[in-house]
Amino acid sequence: MGKNLTLEDALKRIEELEKENAELREELERYKNRKMSGRQKHNAKWMAIYNDFVVGYESGMTLEEIAKRNNVSQRTIYRYKAYYDKIKENEK
């Protein structure tokens, strides 16, 4: 029927678990507070440039012109175009 635990053993185990829990909370806090790196897709800045891309693209501007106007790389503009094409395809 399992181990026979004494009250002292149980209190020791609770203390160990509380210590471990505190350490894990500290680690979680570090992860919450760290700065996220890399591309932040669909945040306010991304959406603003994307919406400007849509206006320029639908008005007939070239991708290079849009990239220069928004001061972003051509690769970024191609990402916007891929997203735009995907959205348009889903609308059909």
SVG drawing of the C-alpha trace seen along z (x, -y; Angstrom):
<svg xmlns="http://www.w3.org/2000/svg" viewBox="-15 -57 31 59">
<polyline fill="none" stroke="black" stroke-width="0.4" points="0.0,0.0 2.8,-2.5 5.2,-4.2 4.4,-5.1 5.1,-8.7 5.6,-10.4 4.5,-14.0 8.1,-15.1 8.8,-13.5 5.7,-15.2 6.7,-18.6 10.2,-18.1 8.7,-17.3 6.4,-20.3 9.4,-22.5 11.3,-21.1 8.4,-21.6 7.8,-25.2 11.5,-25.9 11.3,-24.4 8.1,-26.3 9.8,-29.6 12.8,-28.9 10.4,-28.1 8.5,-31.3 11.7,-33.3 12.6,-31.5 9.1,-32.2 9.5,-35.9 12.8,-36.1 11.1,-34.6 8.2,-37.0 10.5,-40.1 12.9,-39.2 12.8,-41.2 11.5,-39.2 13.8,-39.2 13.2,-38.6 10.3,-39.7 7.2,-40.8 4.5,-39.9 1.2,-41.7 2.0,-44.2 0.9,-47.8 4.0,-48.9 3.8,-45.8 0.1,-46.4 0.7,-50.1 3.4,-49.4 1.4,-46.5 -1.7,-48.7 0.4,-51.3 1.8,-48.5 -1.8,-47.5 -2.7,-51.1 0.5,-51.5 0.2,-48.0 -3.4,-48.4 -2.7,-51.9 -0.1,-50.4 3.1,-51.2 6.0,-48.8 7.3,-46.8 10.6,-48.7 8.9,-52.0 6.8,-50.8 10.0,-49.5 11.8,-52.8 8.7,-54.8 8.4,-52.8 12.1,-52.5 12.0,-48.6 13.9,-45.9 12.6,-44.4 12.4,-41.1 10.0,-42.6 7.9,-43.9 7.8,-40.4 6.6,-39.0 3.8,-41.6 2.9,-40.6 2.8,-36.9 0.6,-37.8 -1.6,-40.0 -1.9,-37.2 -2.8,-34.7 -5.5,-37.0 -6.9,-37.7 -7.0,-33.9 -8.9,-33.2 -11.5,-35.9 -12.4,-34.1"/>
</svg>
